[in-house]
Amino acid sequence: MSPVVRNFLKMGGLAVALWFFFAVLTPRLVALSPAWQRYDAAQEEYGLDSGALYYSNVPATQEAEEAVRRAVREGMRQRRMMAKEH
C-alpha cells in the first residue's frame, strides 16, 4: 500500500472516530448525566451556544469571568490568612 493511500485511510479513520465521538458517544453521555441534562436545558431556555460564549462579546460571559476571578482571589486570600494562622 502506498504512503498516500495509507495517509488517506488514516485521515478517514480519524474523521470517522471524531464523528463517532461527537455525533454518537457524546449525546449518549449527555443523556445519562443529570448534570449535563440541566446544563443543556439551561442553554436551550436562554438560547445560549456554549461554544460561542468564549468567542463573542456576550456581557454575561464577562460578568461570569469577573465573578470567578473575584471568587478565586477571595479564596486565595482566605487560604493565605489560614496559612499565616497555623
N, C-alpha and C positions, 0 to 999 in steps of 0.2 A: 504494500500500500504506500502510495507516495505521501510525502510530508504535507502536501497541500490538502489532500483528501483527509488525512489524519487530523490536521488542524481544523478543517471544516467540520468534521464529526465531533471534535472536542467542543467547538463553539456551539454546535447544535445541541449537544448534550447539556452544556451549561445553560442554554436558553430554556430547554425543557425542564431542567432542575429548578431554575428560577421561577418559571411559570407554575410548576407544581407547588413550590413553597408559597408563592403569593396568591395563587388562584384556588388552591385546594387545601393545603395544610393550614395556612393562617386563618381562613374563615372557620375551619373546624375548631381550631383552638379558641377562637373568639366565642364560638357557640358553647364551648364547655366552661368558660370562665365568667362567673357572675360580675367580676370587676370590669372585665372588658366589655360585657354587655351594657353595664351602666355607662361606661365611657362612650361607647358607640351611641347609646340613646341620647346622651347629653350633646354629642356632636350633631346628631340629627335634629334635636329640639332647637338648638341655637343656630343651626345652619353653618357649622364650622367645618373646615377642612384642616385636620391636624397637620398635614404636611405643609399647607400653605401658611400656617401661622408663623413658621420660622422664616419665611421668605417674603413677608409682607409687613406693612407698617400698620398693623392692627393695634389699636390702643390697648385692648385687653392683654395682648402679649407683653407690651411694655410694662403695664401695671403688674402683671404676674411676675415678670422678671425682677422688678424693683421689690416686690413683696418677698420673693425668695431671697434676694440679696440681703434685705433687712433681717429676715429670719436667721439666715446663716451668720451674719455679723453678730446678732444678739446671742445666738447660741455659742459662738466662739468667745464672745465677751464673758458670758456666764461660765464657760469652761475654764477660761484663764483665771477668773475670780476663784473658782473652786480649787484650782491647782495651787493658787497662792495660799489658800487657807490650810492646805494639807502640807 
